[in-house]
Amino acid sequence: MVINLSEQNSLVNTWVAELRDVTVQTDRMRFRRNLQRIAEIAAYEISKSLDWETYDVETPLGSSPAIRLKKQPVLATILRAGLPMHEGLLNYFDRADNAFISAYRKHHRDGSFEIKLEYVSCPDLDGKVLIIADPMLATGASLVKTIEELVGEGSPAQIHIVCAIACSVGIEYVHRNAPNVKIWCGDIDDELTAKGYIVPGLGDAGDLAYGPKTQQ
């Protein structure tokens, strides 16, 4: 299942537009904050589908019925571009456990690339809801490799992907290789370049959030 948060008019549309806008992208702090905001909205929407339990909370004047999550989710982030969205998720799921993965593209001189995954830090995933933050779902290759690696650490009950921009090609690839994953995105584009970049997209999210890097 795919949820495009831009299908209904809301502030998400404004934040996505600012992420794309070259005249706004020069403000790195605003770029990071807009990624956080989209993740916060996704966290709120995801929370509606989770399991809750009732309990009583004591007030200064008595008690009141309340609800709370039965289990906290695990928030996973693909470094480094996923950090702002991870922070947005953590703002809402502030008691969650966390996982970090260093999946990246290793480029070759002929223009091709392979996905390198060199670091994983992950808590127990058995029976947990796993939420993975990655701002750009382009080819889907890094996400699928990340999911495969994380599932090797345990068996989550649900897997959610949260991204700012997704490409329809990448969505199809993820669903072919991880069919039970639910994808939440700020918007969906239909085109990929020969080098695997989303068009119109927004550019390199990691560079825009934290500064340019040397080519891997």
PyMOL commands that place a pseudoatom at each C-alpha (Angstrom):
pseudoatom trace, name=CA, resn=MET, resi=1, chain=A, elem=C, hetatm=0, pos=[0.000, 0.000, 0.000]
pseudoatom trace, name=CA, resn=VAL, resi=2, chain=A, elem=C, hetatm=0, pos=[1.176, 3.525, -0.847]
pseudoatom trace, name=CA, resn=ILE, resi=3, chain=A, elem=C, hetatm=0, pos=[-0.041, 6.713, 0.826]
pseudoatom trace, name=CA, resn=ASN, resi=4, chain=A, elem=C, hetatm=0, pos=[0.759, 9.940, -1.027]
pseudoatom trace, name=CA, resn=LEU, resi=5, chain=A, elem=C, hetatm=0, pos=[0.369, 12.702, 1.566]
pseudoatom trace, name=CA, resn=SER, resi=6, chain=A, elem=C, hetatm=0, pos=[0.097, 15.316, -1.215]
pseudoatom trace, name=CA, resn=GLU, resi=7, chain=A, elem=C, hetatm=0, pos=[-3.076, 13.841, -2.701]
pseudoatom trace, name=CA, resn=GLN, resi=8, chain=A, elem=C, hetatm=0, pos=[-5.138, 15.999, -0.353]
pseudoatom trace, name=CA, resn=ASN, resi=9, chain=A, elem=C, hetatm=0, pos=[-4.407, 19.698, 0.012]
pseudoatom trace, name=CA, resn=SER, resi=10, chain=A, elem=C, hetatm=0, pos=[-2.526, 20.339, 3.239]
pseudoatom trace, name=CA, resn=LEU, resi=11, chain=A, elem=C, hetatm=0, pos=[0.640, 21.952, 4.551]
pseudoatom trace, name=CA, resn=VAL, resi=12, chain=A, elem=C, hetatm=0, pos=[2.539, 18.916, 3.271]
pseudoatom trace, name=CA, resn=ASN, resi=13, chain=A, elem=C, hetatm=0, pos=[2.134, 20.327, -0.257]
pseudoatom trace, name=CA, resn=THR, resi=14, chain=A, elem=C, hetatm=0, pos=[3.836, 23.558, 0.836]
pseudoatom trace, name=CA, resn=TRP, resi=15, chain=A, elem=C, hetatm=0, pos=[6.714, 21.729, 2.533]
pseudoatom trace, name=CA, resn=VAL, resi=16, chain=A, elem=C, hetatm=0, pos=[7.288, 19.498, -0.509]
pseudoatom trace, name=CA, resn=ALA, resi=17, chain=A, elem=C, hetatm=0, pos=[7.272, 22.541, -2.797]
pseudoatom trace, name=CA, resn=GLU, resi=18, chain=A, elem=C, hetatm=0, pos=[9.888, 24.246, -0.619]
pseudoatom trace, name=CA, resn=LEU, resi=19, chain=A, elem=C, hetatm=0, pos=[12.045, 21.100, -0.629]
pseudoatom trace, name=CA, resn=ARG, resi=20, chain=A, elem=C, hetatm=0, pos=[12.003, 21.163, -4.433]
pseudoatom trace, name=CA, resn=ASP, resi=21, chain=A, elem=C, hetatm=0, pos=[12.500, 24.938, -4.843]
pseudoatom trace, name=CA, resn=VAL, resi=22, chain=A, elem=C, hetatm=0, pos=[16.106, 25.875, -5.705]
pseudoatom trace, name=CA, resn=THR, resi=23, chain=A, elem=C, hetatm=0, pos=[15.555, 29.349, -4.224]
pseudoatom trace, name=CA, resn=VAL, resi=24, chain=A, elem=C, hetatm=0, pos=[14.614, 27.825, -0.836]
pseudoatom trace, name=CA, resn=GLN, resi=25, chain=A, elem=C, hetatm=0, pos=[17.088, 24.923, -0.852]
pseudoatom trace, name=CA, resn=THR, resi=26, chain=A, elem=C, hetatm=0, pos=[19.955, 27.288, 0.001]
pseudoatom trace, name=CA, resn=ASP, resi=27, chain=A, elem=C, hetatm=0, pos=[18.514, 27.498, 3.528]
pseudoatom trace, name=CA, resn=ARG, resi=28, chain=A, elem=C, hetatm=0, pos=[19.762, 24.183, 4.937]
pseudoatom trace, name=CA, resn=MET, resi=29, chain=A, elem=C, hetatm=0, pos=[17.982, 24.633, 8.253]
pseudoatom trace, name=CA, resn=ARG, resi=30, chain=A, elem=C, hetatm=0, pos=[14.627, 25.098, 6.507]
pseudoatom trace, name=CA, resn=PHE, resi=31, chain=A, elem=C, hetatm=0, pos=[15.340, 22.129, 4.243]
pseudoatom trace, name=CA, resn=ARG, resi=32, chain=A, elem=C, hetatm=0, pos=[15.992, 19.896, 7.251]
pseudoatom trace, name=CA, resn=ARG, resi=33, chain=A, elem=C, hetatm=0, pos=[12.944, 21.244, 9.088]
pseudoatom trace, name=CA, resn=ASN, resi=34, chain=A, elem=C, hetatm=0, pos=[10.650, 20.530, 6.136]
pseudoatom trace, name=CA, resn=LEU, resi=35, chain=A, elem=C, hetatm=0, pos=[11.883, 16.928, 6.047]
pseudoatom trace, name=CA, resn=GLN, resi=36, chain=A, elem=C, hetatm=0, pos=[11.165, 16.707, 9.773]
pseudoatom trace, name=CA, resn=ARG, resi=37, chain=A, elem=C, hetatm=0, pos=[7.658, 18.113, 9.301]
pseudoatom trace, name=CA, resn=ILE, resi=38, chain=A, elem=C, hetatm=0, pos=[6.735, 15.576, 6.624]
pseudoatom trace, name=CA, resn=ALA, resi=39, chain=A, elem=C, hetatm=0, pos=[7.988, 12.770, 8.876]
pseudoatom trace, name=CA, resn=GLU, resi=40, chain=A, elem=C, hetatm=0, pos=[5.985, 14.149, 11.801]
pseudoatom trace, name=CA, resn=ILE, resi=41, chain=A, elem=C, hetatm=0, pos=[2.785, 14.054, 9.738]
pseudoatom trace, name=CA, resn=ALA, resi=42, chain=A, elem=C, hetatm=0, pos=[3.590, 10.498, 8.642]
pseudoatom trace, name=CA, resn=ALA, resi=43, chain=A, elem=C, hetatm=0, pos=[4.234, 9.503, 12.267]
pseudoatom trace, name=CA, resn=TYR, resi=44, chain=A, elem=C, hetatm=0, pos=[0.847, 10.871, 13.301]
pseudoatom trace, name=CA, resn=GLU, resi=45, chain=A, elem=C, hetatm=0, pos=[-0.904, 8.990, 10.482]
pseudoatom trace, name=CA, resn=ILE, resi=46, chain=A, elem=C, hetatm=0, pos=[0.988, 5.750, 11.186]
pseudoatom trace, name=CA, resn=SER, resi=47, chain=A, elem=C, hetatm=0, pos=[0.052, 5.978, 14.870]
pseudoatom trace, name=CA, resn=LYS, resi=48, chain=A, elem=C, hetatm=0, pos=[-3.628, 5.592, 13.946]
pseudoatom trace, name=CA, resn=SER, resi=49, chain=A, elem=C, hetatm=0, pos=[-2.942, 2.074, 12.633]
pseudoatom trace, name=CA, resn=LEU, resi=50, chain=A, elem=C, hetatm=0, pos=[-1.011, 0.801, 15.654]
pseudoatom trace, name=CA, resn=ASP, resi=51, chain=A, elem=C, hetatm=0, pos=[-2.270, -1.249, 18.609]
pseudoatom trace, name=CA, resn=TRP, resi=52, chain=A, elem=C, hetatm=0, pos=[-3.397, 0.657, 21.689]
pseudoatom trace, name=CA, resn=GLU, resi=53, chain=A, elem=C, hetatm=0, pos=[-4.387, -0.284, 25.230]
pseudoatom trace, name=CA, resn=THR, resi=54, chain=A, elem=C, hetatm=0, pos=[-6.451, 1.463, 27.897]
pseudoatom trace, name=CA, resn=TYR, resi=55, chain=A, elem=C, hetatm=0, pos=[-5.274, 2.448, 31.374]
pseudoatom trace, name=CA, resn=ASP, resi=56, chain=A, elem=C, hetatm=0, pos=[-6.095, 4.981, 34.087]
pseudoatom trace, name=CA, resn=VAL, resi=57, chain=A, elem=C, hetatm=0, pos=[-4.028, 8.087, 34.652]
pseudoatom trace, name=CA, resn=GLU, resi=58, chain=A, elem=C, hetatm=0, pos=[-4.074, 9.856, 37.989]
pseudoatom trace, name=CA, resn=THR, resi=59, chain=A, elem=C, hetatm=0, pos=[-4.787, 13.590, 37.962]
pseudoatom trace, name=CA, resn=PRO, resi=60, chain=A, elem=C, hetatm=0, pos=[-4.520, 15.988, 40.944]
pseudoatom trace, name=CA, resn=LEU, resi=61, chain=A, elem=C, hetatm=0, pos=[-8.298, 15.621, 41.389]
pseudoatom trace, name=CA, resn=GLY, resi=62, chain=A, elem=C, hetatm=0, pos=[-8.974, 11.978, 40.544]
pseudoatom trace, name=CA, resn=SER, resi=63, chain=A, elem=C, hetatm=0, pos=[-8.381, 9.555, 37.676]
pseudoatom trace, name=CA, resn=SER, resi=64, chain=A, elem=C, hetatm=0, pos=[-9.098, 9.610, 33.971]
pseudoatom trace, name=CA, resn=PRO, resi=65, chain=A, elem=C, hetatm=0, pos=[-9.248, 6.820, 31.377]
pseudoatom trace, name=CA, resn=ALA, resi=66, chain=A, elem=C, hetatm=0, pos=[-6.486, 7.031, 28.771]
pseudoatom trace, name=CA, resn=ILE, resi=67, chain=A, elem=C, hetatm=0, pos=[-4.877, 5.009, 25.987]
pseudoatom trace, name=CA, resn=ARG, resi=68, chain=A, elem=C, hetatm=0, pos=[-1.247, 4.253, 25.149]
pseudoatom trace, name=CA, resn=LEU, resi=69, chain=A, elem=C, hetatm=0, pos=[0.670, 2.219, 22.599]
pseudoatom trace, name=CA, resn=LYS, resi=70, chain=A, elem=C, hetatm=0, pos=[0.936, -1.470, 23.478]
pseudoatom trace, name=CA, resn=LYS, resi=71, chain=A, elem=C, hetatm=0, pos=[4.429, -1.590, 21.977]
pseudoatom trace, name=CA, resn=GLN, resi=72, chain=A, elem=C, hetatm=0, pos=[6.801, 1.152, 20.925]
pseudoatom trace, name=CA, resn=PRO, resi=73, chain=A, elem=C, hetatm=0, pos=[7.954, 1.022, 17.291]
pseudoatom trace, name=CA, resn=VAL, resi=74, chain=A, elem=C, hetatm=0, pos=[11.550, 0.811, 16.132]
pseudoatom trace, name=CA, resn=LEU, resi=75, chain=A, elem=C, hetatm=0, pos=[12.680, 3.805, 14.061]
pseudoatom trace, name=CA, resn=ALA, resi=76, chain=A, elem=C, hetatm=0, pos=[15.339, 2.991, 11.459]
pseudoatom trace, name=CA, resn=THR, resi=77, chain=A, elem=C, hetatm=0, pos=[17.321, 5.527, 9.484]
pseudoatom trace, name=CA, resn=ILE, resi=78, chain=A, elem=C, hetatm=0, pos=[19.475, 5.277, 6.388]
pseudoatom trace, name=CA, resn=LEU, resi=79, chain=A, elem=C, hetatm=0, pos=[22.476, 7.533, 7.017]
pseudoatom trace, name=CA, resn=ARG, resi=80, chain=A, elem=C, hetatm=0, pos=[23.029, 10.379, 6.414]
pseudoatom trace, name=CA, resn=ALA, resi=81, chain=A, elem=C, hetatm=0, pos=[20.130, 11.799, 4.429]
pseudoatom trace, name=CA, resn=GLY, resi=82, chain=A, elem=C, hetatm=0, pos=[17.546, 10.088, 6.619]
pseudoatom trace, name=CA, resn=LEU, resi=83, chain=A, elem=C, hetatm=0, pos=[18.570, 11.881, 9.828]
pseudoatom trace, name=CA, resn=PRO, resi=84, chain=A, elem=C, hetatm=0, pos=[16.148, 14.851, 9.577]
pseudoatom trace, name=CA, resn=MET, resi=85, chain=A, elem=C, hetatm=0, pos=[13.178, 12.550, 8.931]
pseudoatom trace, name=CA, resn=HIS, resi=86, chain=A, elem=C, hetatm=0, pos=[14.343, 10.282, 11.726]
pseudoatom trace, name=CA, resn=GLU, resi=87, chain=A, elem=C, hetatm=0, pos=[14.275, 13.255, 14.071]
pseudoatom trace, name=CA, resn=GLY, resi=88, chain=A, elem=C, hetatm=0, pos=[10.750, 14.073, 12.913]
pseudoatom trace, name=CA, resn=LEU, resi=89, chain=A, elem=C, hetatm=0, pos=[9.593, 10.523, 13.643]
pseudoatom trace, name=CA, resn=LEU, resi=90, chain=A, elem=C, hetatm=0, pos=[11.355, 10.579, 17.003]
pseudoatom trace, name=CA, resn=ASN, resi=91, chain=A, elem=C, hetatm=0, pos=[9.641, 13.850, 17.911]
pseudoatom trace, name=CA, resn=TYR, resi=92, chain=A, elem=C, hetatm=0, pos=[6.358, 11.907, 17.915]
pseudoatom trace, name=CA, resn=PHE, resi=93, chain=A, elem=C, hetatm=0, pos=[7.461, 8.372, 18.819]
pseudoatom trace, name=CA, resn=ASP, resi=94, chain=A, elem=C, hetatm=0, pos=[9.708, 9.739, 21.547]
pseudoatom trace, name=CA, resn=ARG, resi=95, chain=A, elem=C, hetatm=0, pos=[9.987, 6.438, 23.451]
pseudoatom trace, name=CA, resn=ALA, resi=96, chain=A, elem=C, hetatm=0, pos=[10.904, 4.336, 20.430]
pseudoatom trace, name=CA, resn=ASP, resi=97, chain=A, elem=C, hetatm=0, pos=[14.015, 2.228, 20.016]
pseudoatom trace, name=CA, resn=ASN, resi=98, chain=A, elem=C, hetatm=0, pos=[16.255, 3.157, 17.083]
pseudoatom trace, name=CA, resn=ALA, resi=99, chain=A, elem=C, hetatm=0, pos=[18.260, 1.510, 14.327]
pseudoatom trace, name=CA, resn=PHE, resi=100, chain=A, elem=C, hetatm=0, pos=[20.871, 3.046, 11.993]
pseudoatom trace, name=CA, resn=ILE, resi=101, chain=A, elem=C, hetatm=0, pos=[22.094, 1.772, 8.624]
pseudoatom trace, name=CA, resn=SER, resi=102, chain=A, elem=C, hetatm=0, pos=[24.831, 3.108, 6.325]
pseudoatom trace, name=CA, resn=ALA, resi=103, chain=A, elem=C, hetatm=0, pos=[23.445, 2.136, 2.916]
pseudoatom trace, name=CA, resn=TYR, resi=104, chain=A, elem=C, hetatm=0, pos=[24.856, 4.223, 0.055]
pseudoatom trace, name=CA, resn=ARG, resi=105, chain=A, elem=C, hetatm=0, pos=[25.553, 4.140, -3.667]
pseudoatom trace, name=CA, resn=LYS, resi=106, chain=A, elem=C, hetatm=0, pos=[29.065, 3.171, -4.728]
pseudoatom trace, name=CA, resn=HIS, resi=107, chain=A, elem=C, hetatm=0, pos=[29.450, 4.753, -8.179]
pseudoatom trace, name=CA, resn=HIS, resi=108, chain=A, elem=C, hetatm=0, pos=[31.579, 3.312, -10.980]
pseudoatom trace, name=CA, resn=ARG, resi=109, chain=A, elem=C, hetatm=0, pos=[33.273, 5.104, -13.851]
pseudoatom trace, name=CA, resn=ASP, resi=110, chain=A, elem=C, hetatm=0, pos=[30.817, 3.702, -16.393]
pseudoatom trace, name=CA, resn=GLY, resi=111, chain=A, elem=C, hetatm=0, pos=[27.955, 5.476, -14.595]
pseudoatom trace, name=CA, resn=SER, resi=112, chain=A, elem=C, hetatm=0, pos=[26.598, 2.363, -12.888]
pseudoatom trace, name=CA, resn=PHE, resi=113, chain=A, elem=C, hetatm=0, pos=[26.476, 1.916, -9.129]
pseudoatom trace, name=CA, resn=GLU, resi=114, chain=A, elem=C, hetatm=0, pos=[26.026, -0.729, -6.480]
pseudoatom trace, name=CA, resn=ILE, resi=115, chain=A, elem=C, hetatm=0, pos=[24.522, -0.477, -3.000]
pseudoatom trace, name=CA, resn=LYS, resi=116, chain=A, elem=C, hetatm=0, pos=[27.078, -0.733, -0.208]
pseudoatom trace, name=CA, resn=LEU, resi=117, chain=A, elem=C, hetatm=0, pos=[25.914, -1.469, 3.323]
pseudoatom trace, name=CA, resn=GLU, resi=118, chain=A, elem=C, hetatm=0, pos=[28.725, -1.333, 5.845]
pseudoatom trace, name=CA, resn=TYR, resi=119, chain=A, elem=C, hetatm=0, pos=[27.170, -0.523, 9.226]
pseudoatom trace, name=CA, resn=VAL, resi=120, chain=A, elem=C, hetatm=0, pos=[24.053, -1.650, 11.082]
pseudoatom trace, name=CA, resn=SER, resi=121, chain=A, elem=C, hetatm=0, pos=[23.051, -0.887, 14.668]
pseudoatom trace, name=CA, resn=CYS, resi=122, chain=A, elem=C, hetatm=0, pos=[19.698, -2.460, 15.496]
pseudoatom trace, name=CA, resn=PRO, resi=123, chain=A, elem=C, hetatm=0, pos=[17.614, -3.445, 18.545]
pseudoatom trace, name=CA, resn=ASP, resi=124, chain=A, elem=C, hetatm=0, pos=[15.393, -6.515, 18.754]
pseudoatom trace, name=CA, resn=LEU, resi=125, chain=A, elem=C, hetatm=0, pos=[12.777, -6.378, 15.979]
pseudoatom trace, name=CA, resn=ASP, resi=126, chain=A, elem=C, hetatm=0, pos=[10.709, -9.480, 16.757]
pseudoatom trace, name=CA, resn=GLY, resi=127, chain=A, elem=C, hetatm=0, pos=[7.026, -8.560, 16.764]
pseudoatom trace, name=CA, resn=LYS, resi=128, chain=A, elem=C, hetatm=0, pos=[7.790, -4.828, 16.534]
pseudoatom trace, name=CA, resn=VAL, resi=129, chain=A, elem=C, hetatm=0, pos=[6.539, -2.177, 14.127]
pseudoatom trace, name=CA, resn=LEU, resi=130, chain=A, elem=C, hetatm=0, pos=[9.529, -1.061, 12.045]
pseudoatom trace, name=CA, resn=ILE, resi=131, chain=A, elem=C, hetatm=0, pos=[9.495, 2.438, 10.516]
pseudoatom trace, name=CA, resn=ILE, resi=132, chain=A, elem=C, hetatm=0, pos=[12.317, 3.255, 8.077]
pseudoatom trace, name=CA, resn=ALA, resi=133, chain=A, elem=C, hetatm=0, pos=[13.124, 6.878, 7.176]
pseudoatom trace, name=CA, resn=ASP, resi=134, chain=A, elem=C, hetatm=0, pos=[14.737, 7.637, 3.806]
pseudoatom trace, name=CA, resn=PRO, resi=135, chain=A, elem=C, hetatm=0, pos=[13.894, 10.944, 2.079]
pseudoatom trace, name=CA, resn=MET, resi=136, chain=A, elem=C, hetatm=0, pos=[14.284, 9.727, -1.510]
pseudoatom trace, name=CA, resn=LEU, resi=137, chain=A, elem=C, hetatm=0, pos=[12.871, 6.421, -2.773]
pseudoatom trace, name=CA, resn=ALA, resi=138, chain=A, elem=C, hetatm=0, pos=[14.442, 6.355, -6.239]
pseudoatom trace, name=CA, resn=THR, resi=139, chain=A, elem=C, hetatm=0, pos=[15.363, 2.919, -7.637]
pseudoatom trace, name=CA, resn=GLY, resi=140, chain=A, elem=C, hetatm=0, pos=[14.365, 1.223, -4.378]
pseudoatom trace, name=CA, resn=ALA, resi=141, chain=A, elem=C, hetatm=0, pos=[17.589, -0.820, -4.325]
pseudoatom trace, name=CA, resn=SER, resi=142, chain=A, elem=C, hetatm=0, pos=[18.989, 0.674, -1.107]
pseudoatom trace, name=CA, resn=LEU, resi=143, chain=A, elem=C, hetatm=0, pos=[15.654, 0.309, 0.685]
pseudoatom trace, name=CA, resn=VAL, resi=144, chain=A, elem=C, hetatm=0, pos=[15.257, -3.332, -0.298]
pseudoatom trace, name=CA, resn=LYS, resi=145, chain=A, elem=C, hetatm=0, pos=[18.805, -4.117, 0.806]
pseudoatom trace, name=CA, resn=THR, resi=146, chain=A, elem=C, hetatm=0, pos=[18.159, -2.268, 4.077]
pseudoatom trace, name=CA, resn=ILE, resi=147, chain=A, elem=C, hetatm=0, pos=[14.946, -4.216, 4.682]
pseudoatom trace, name=CA, resn=GLU, resi=148, chain=A, elem=C, hetatm=0, pos=[16.705, -7.512, 3.967]
pseudoatom trace, name=CA, resn=GLU, resi=149, chain=A, elem=C, hetatm=0, pos=[19.480, -6.628, 6.412]
pseudoatom trace, name=CA, resn=LEU, resi=150, chain=A, elem=C, hetatm=0, pos=[17.081, -5.527, 9.155]
pseudoatom trace, name=CA, resn=VAL, resi=151, chain=A, elem=C, hetatm=0, pos=[14.819, -8.550, 8.765]
pseudoatom trace, name=CA, resn=GLY, resi=152, chain=A, elem=C, hetatm=0, pos=[17.947, -10.612, 9.320]
pseudoatom trace, name=CA, resn=GLU, resi=153, chain=A, elem=C, hetatm=0, pos=[18.066, -9.029, 12.796]
pseudoatom trace, name=CA, resn=GLY, resi=154, chain=A, elem=C, hetatm=0, pos=[14.484, -10.083, 13.677]
pseudoatom trace, name=CA, resn=SER, resi=155, chain=A, elem=C, hetatm=0, pos=[10.937, -10.484, 12.366]
pseudoatom trace, name=CA, resn=PRO, resi=156, chain=A, elem=C, hetatm=0, pos=[8.963, -7.215, 12.573]
pseudoatom trace, name=CA, resn=ALA, resi=157, chain=A, elem=C, hetatm=0, pos=[5.167, -7.371, 12.671]
pseudoatom trace, name=CA, resn=GLN, resi=158, chain=A, elem=C, hetatm=0, pos=[4.851, -4.420, 10.273]
pseudoatom trace, name=CA, resn=ILE, resi=159, chain=A, elem=C, hetatm=0, pos=[7.216, -2.390, 8.098]
pseudoatom trace, name=CA, resn=HIS, resi=160, chain=A, elem=C, hetatm=0, pos=[6.557, 1.227, 7.132]
pseudoatom trace, name=CA, resn=ILE, resi=161, chain=A, elem=C, hetatm=0, pos=[8.694, 3.373, 4.826]
pseudoatom trace, name=CA, resn=VAL, resi=162, chain=A, elem=C, hetatm=0, pos=[8.598, 7.167, 5.251]
pseudoatom trace, name=CA, resn=CYS, resi=163, chain=A, elem=C, hetatm=0, pos=[10.043, 9.311, 2.469]
pseudoatom trace, name=CA, resn=ALA, resi=164, chain=A, elem=C, hetatm=0, pos=[9.706, 12.850, 1.154]
pseudoatom trace, name=CA, resn=ILE, resi=165, chain=A, elem=C, hetatm=0, pos=[9.721, 11.996, -2.562]
pseudoatom trace, name=CA, resn=ALA, resi=166, chain=A, elem=C, hetatm=0, pos=[9.152, 8.558, -4.080]
pseudoatom trace, name=CA, resn=CYS, resi=167, chain=A, elem=C, hetatm=0, pos=[9.464, 7.431, -7.679]
pseudoatom trace, name=CA, resn=SER, resi=168, chain=A, elem=C, hetatm=0, pos=[6.855, 5.059, -9.068]
pseudoatom trace, name=CA, resn=VAL, resi=169, chain=A, elem=C, hetatm=0, pos=[9.663, 2.833, -10.419]
pseudoatom trace, name=CA, resn=GLY, resi=170, chain=A, elem=C, hetatm=0, pos=[11.157, 2.495, -6.943]
pseudoatom trace, name=CA, resn=ILE, resi=171, chain=A, elem=C, hetatm=0, pos=[7.766, 1.868, -5.370]
pseudoatom trace, name=CA, resn=GLU, resi=172, chain=A, elem=C, hetatm=0, pos=[7.173, -1.028, -7.770]
pseudoatom trace, name=CA, resn=TYR, resi=173, chain=A, elem=C, hetatm=0, pos=[10.633, -2.449, -7.060]
pseudoatom trace, name=CA, resn=VAL, resi=174, chain=A, elem=C, hetatm=0, pos=[10.088, -2.332, -3.301]
pseudoatom trace, name=CA, resn=HIS, resi=175, chain=A, elem=C, hetatm=0, pos=[6.693, -3.987, -3.565]
pseudoatom trace, name=CA, resn=ARG, resi=176, chain=A, elem=C, hetatm=0, pos=[8.070, -6.768, -5.772]
pseudoatom trace, name=CA, resn=ASN, resi=177, chain=A, elem=C, hetatm=0, pos=[10.843, -7.542, -3.308]
pseudoatom trace, name=CA, resn=ALA, resi=178, chain=A, elem=C, hetatm=0, pos=[9.131, -6.613, -0.010]
pseudoatom trace, name=CA, resn=PRO, resi=179, chain=A, elem=C, hetatm=0, pos=[5.404, -6.963, -0.730]
pseudoatom trace, name=CA, resn=ASN, resi=180, chain=A, elem=C, hetatm=0, pos=[4.107, -6.333, 2.806]
pseudoatom trace, name=CA, resn=VAL, resi=181, chain=A, elem=C, hetatm=0, pos=[5.745, -2.926, 3.201]
pseudoatom trace, name=CA, resn=LYS, resi=182, chain=A, elem=C, hetatm=0, pos=[3.578, 0.193, 3.526]
pseudoatom trace, name=CA, resn=ILE, resi=183, chain=A, elem=C, hetatm=0, pos=[5.008, 3.366, 1.957]
pseudoatom trace, name=CA, resn=TRP, resi=184, chain=A, elem=C, hetatm=0, pos=[4.218, 6.904, 3.156]
pseudoatom trace, name=CA, resn=CYS, resi=185, chain=A, elem=C, hetatm=0, pos=[5.534, 9.712, 0.956]
pseudoatom trace, name=CA, resn=GLY, resi=186, chain=A, elem=C, hetatm=0, pos=[5.266, 13.461, 0.611]
pseudoatom trace, name=CA, resn=ASP, resi=187, chain=A, elem=C, hetatm=0, pos=[4.805, 13.138, -3.152]
pseudoatom trace, name=CA, resn=ILE, resi=188, chain=A, elem=C, hetatm=0, pos=[5.364, 10.727, -6.051]
pseudoatom trace, name=CA, resn=ASP, resi=189, chain=A, elem=C, hetatm=0, pos=[7.282, 11.396, -9.287]
pseudoatom trace, name=CA, resn=ASP, resi=190, chain=A, elem=C, hetatm=0, pos=[7.310, 9.098, -12.306]
pseudoatom trace, name=CA, resn=GLU, resi=191, chain=A, elem=C, hetatm=0, pos=[10.719, 9.605, -13.935]
pseudoatom trace, name=CA, resn=LEU, resi=192, chain=A, elem=C, hetatm=0, pos=[14.238, 8.383, -13.160]
pseudoatom trace, name=CA, resn=THR, resi=193, chain=A, elem=C, hetatm=0, pos=[17.414, 9.494, -14.941]
pseudoatom trace, name=CA, resn=ALA, resi=194, chain=A, elem=C, hetatm=0, pos=[19.880, 6.962, -16.341]
pseudoatom trace, name=CA, resn=LYS, resi=195, chain=A, elem=C, hetatm=0, pos=[21.909, 7.454, -13.143]
pseudoatom trace, name=CA, resn=GLY, resi=196, chain=A, elem=C, hetatm=0, pos=[18.914, 6.677, -10.928]
pseudoatom trace, name=CA, resn=TYR, resi=197, chain=A, elem=C, hetatm=0, pos=[17.921, 10.188, -9.811]
pseudoatom trace, name=CA, resn=ILE, resi=198, chain=A, elem=C, hetatm=0, pos=[14.277, 11.230, -9.458]
pseudoatom trace, name=CA, resn=VAL, resi=199, chain=A, elem=C, hetatm=0, pos=[12.861, 13.821, -11.903]
pseudoatom trace, name=CA, resn=PRO, resi=200, chain=A, elem=C, hetatm=0, pos=[11.746, 16.458, -11.067]
pseudoatom trace, name=CA, resn=GLY, resi=201, chain=A, elem=C, hetatm=0, pos=[12.705, 15.311, -7.550]
pseudoatom trace, name=CA, resn=LEU, resi=202, chain=A, elem=C, hetatm=0, pos=[14.676, 17.755, -5.443]
pseudoatom trace, name=CA, resn=GLY, resi=203, chain=A, elem=C, hetatm=0, pos=[18.342, 16.867, -5.928]
pseudoatom trace, name=CA, resn=ASP, resi=204, chain=A, elem=C, hetatm=0, pos=[20.585, 15.164, -3.363]
pseudoatom trace, name=CA, resn=ALA, resi=205, chain=A, elem=C, hetatm=0, pos=[18.777, 15.325, -0.017]
pseudoatom trace, name=CA, resn=GLY, resi=206, chain=A, elem=C, hetatm=0, pos=[21.907, 14.547, 2.010]
pseudoatom trace, name=CA, resn=ASP, resi=207, chain=A, elem=C, hetatm=0, pos=[23.922, 17.299, 0.328]
pseudoatom trace, name=CA, resn=LEU, resi=208, chain=A, elem=C, hetatm=0, pos=[21.106, 19.821, 0.706]
pseudoatom trace, name=CA, resn=ALA, resi=209, chain=A, elem=C, hetatm=0, pos=[20.661, 18.983, 4.385]
pseudoatom trace, name=CA, resn=TYR, resi=210, chain=A, elem=C, hetatm=0, pos=[24.320, 18.717, 5.433]
pseudoatom trace, name=CA, resn=GLY, resi=211, chain=A, elem=C, hetatm=0, pos=[26.563, 19.976, 2.645]
pseudoatom trace, name=CA, resn=PRO, resi=212, chain=A, elem=C, hetatm=0, pos=[28.192, 18.375, -0.414]
pseudoatom trace, name=CA, resn=LYS, resi=213, chain=A, elem=C, hetatm=0, pos=[30.344, 15.269, -0.157]
pseudoatom trace, name=CA, resn=THR, resi=214, chain=A, elem=C, hetatm=0, pos=[33.073, 13.851, -2.343]
pseudoatom trace, name=CA, resn=GLN, resi=215, chain=A, elem=C, hetatm=0, pos=[31.763, 11.359, -4.902]
pseudoatom trace, name=CA, resn=GLN, resi=216, chain=A, elem=C, hetatm=0, pos=[31.756, 7.774, -3.618]
for i in range(1, 216): cmd.bond("trace and resi %d" % i, "trace and resi %d" % (i + 1))
show_as sticks, trace
zoom trace
